[in-house]
Amino acid sequence: MAASVKMAGVACVLVVGVLWLSAGQSAACDGHPCPTPAGKCPINTVKLGVCADVLDGLIHASTPPKEPCCPLIAGLADLDAAVCVCLAINANLLGLNLDVPVDLSLLLNYCGCKLPAGFKCA
């Protein structure tokens, strides 16, 4: 009997803790669920190989066409777009020697996305 009372007490503490954390997160995000900090790439990063010409053009101060590269990432959340381009860079799908932080930001900005604050392409 004492064990079941103890388990009920632990369950009650857990429920209160979860409710308290949930309330804090809702308040922090104006009542909406807070986004998760870890982005993910919902597209096949191999497709981002088409971005090589765009990035090469931007690096060499020309104005390259935005298609077919930008439509691949333009509809994504900024963090997901950054993750996708980072994955493509790390897999050397673009086939370019890059200054990763600068070139990542350059490509994202050109395609209408922003590099999230604190994002590190590792």
Secondary structure, DSSP 8 states (H G I E B T S, - for coil): -HHHHHHHHHHHHHHHHHHHHHHHHHHHTTTS----S-----S-GGGGGGHHHHHHHHHTT-----TTTHHHHHTS-HHHHHHHHHHHHHTT-S-S---HHHHHHHHHHHTT----TT----
